[in-house]
C-alpha cells in the first residue's frame, strides 16, 4: 500500500507576511506578560492590606465600600493576572523559531 502526501508550497510573500504577524503577536504577548507582573503584585498587596485591615492589623483600607472593598476580590484579580502573565510567557516560548531568531537579531 502506498500513501501519498501532497505538500503545497506557500507563496514566499505570504510566508513573510504571516511571519511578521506571528512576530507582532509574539511581541504584544511579551509586552502584556511583562505588564501583568506588576499589576498582579499590586493586587496582591491590596489584598493583603485589606485582609490586614479586616484583622485590625493595619490602618483602614482606602476603599471602604463597594465591590472592591473585599480582599477576596483583590486576591482573585491578582491570581488571574498572575496566571495570565504565566500563560503569555509560556506562549512566547512556544513561538515559531523564525520569529525568535528575528527578535534576537533586532
C-alpha positions as CSV (number, residue, x, y, z in Angstrom):
1,X,0.0,0.0,0.0
2,X,1.3,3.4,-0.9
3,X,0.3,6.6,0.8
4,X,1.0,9.9,-0.9
5,X,1.1,13.1,0.9
6,X,0.9,16.3,-1.0
7,X,2.5,19.3,0.4
8,X,1.6,22.7,-1.1
9,X,4.3,25.3,-1.1
10,X,3.1,28.7,0.0
11,X,3.8,31.9,-1.7
12,X,7.1,33.3,-0.2
13,X,5.5,36.8,0.2
14,X,2.6,35.3,2.1
15,X,5.0,33.4,4.4
16,X,6.9,36.6,5.1
17,X,3.6,38.4,6.0
18,X,2.5,35.6,8.2
19,X,5.9,35.5,9.9
20,X,5.5,39.3,10.5
21,X,2.1,38.8,12.0
22,X,3.4,36.0,14.3
23,X,6.3,38.2,15.4
24,X,3.9,41.1,16.1
25,X,1.6,38.8,18.1
26,X,4.6,37.5,20.0
27,X,5.8,41.0,20.8
28,X,2.4,42.0,22.1
29,X,2.2,38.9,24.2
30,X,5.6,39.6,25.7
31,X,4.6,43.2,26.5
32,X,1.3,42.1,28.1
33,X,3.1,39.4,30.1
34,X,5.6,42.0,31.4
35,X,2.8,44.5,32.3
36,X,0.7,41.9,34.1
37,X,3.5,41.1,36.6
38,X,3.5,44.5,38.4
39,X,-0.3,44.6,38.1
40,X,-0.6,41.3,39.9
41,X,1.9,42.3,42.5
42,X,-0.1,45.5,43.2
43,X,-3.3,43.4,43.5
44,X,-1.6,41.0,45.9
45,X,-0.5,44.0,48.1
46,X,-4.0,45.4,48.1
47,X,-5.5,42.0,49.0
48,X,-3.0,41.7,52.0
49,X,-3.7,45.3,53.0
50,X,-7.5,44.7,53.0
51,X,-7.1,41.4,54.9
52,X,-4.8,43.1,57.4
53,X,-7.5,45.9,57.8
54,X,-10.2,43.2,58.4
55,X,-8.0,41.7,61.1
56,X,-7.3,45.2,62.5
57,X,-3.5,44.8,62.0
58,X,-3.2,47.8,59.6
59,X,-4.9,51.1,59.1
60,X,-8.2,51.4,57.3
61,X,-8.3,50.3,53.7
62,X,-8.6,53.0,51.1
63,X,-11.8,51.5,49.5
64,X,-14.3,51.1,52.3
65,X,-17.5,50.3,50.3
66,X,-18.4,48.5,47.1
67,X,-17.2,45.5,45.2
68,X,-13.5,46.3,45.5
69,X,-13.7,46.6,49.3
70,X,-13.3,42.9,49.8
71,X,-9.9,41.1,50.0
72,X,-11.2,38.1,48.1
73,X,-11.8,40.3,45.0
74,X,-8.3,41.6,45.1
75,X,-6.8,38.1,45.6
76,X,-8.9,36.8,42.7
77,X,-7.7,39.6,40.4
78,X,-4.1,39.1,41.5
79,X,-4.3,35.3,40.8
80,X,-5.9,35.9,37.4
81,X,-3.3,38.5,36.4
82,X,-0.5,36.2,37.6
83,X,-2.0,33.2,35.7
84,X,-2.4,35.4,32.6
85,X,1.2,36.5,32.8
86,X,2.4,32.9,33.1
87,X,0.3,31.8,30.2
88,X,1.5,34.6,27.9
89,X,5.1,33.9,28.9
90,X,4.7,30.3,28.1
91,X,3.0,31.2,24.8
92,X,6.0,33.3,23.9
93,X,8.3,30.4,24.5
94,X,6.3,28.3,22.0
95,X,6.7,30.9,19.2
96,X,8.0,29.7,15.9
97,X,11.8,29.6,15.6
98,X,11.8,32.2,12.8
99,X,10.2,34.8,14.9
100,X,12.6,34.1,17.8
101,X,15.6,34.5,15.6
102,X,14.3,37.7,14.2
103,X,13.5,39.0,17.6
104,X,17.0,38.2,18.8
105,X,18.6,39.8,15.8
106,X,16.7,43.0,16.2
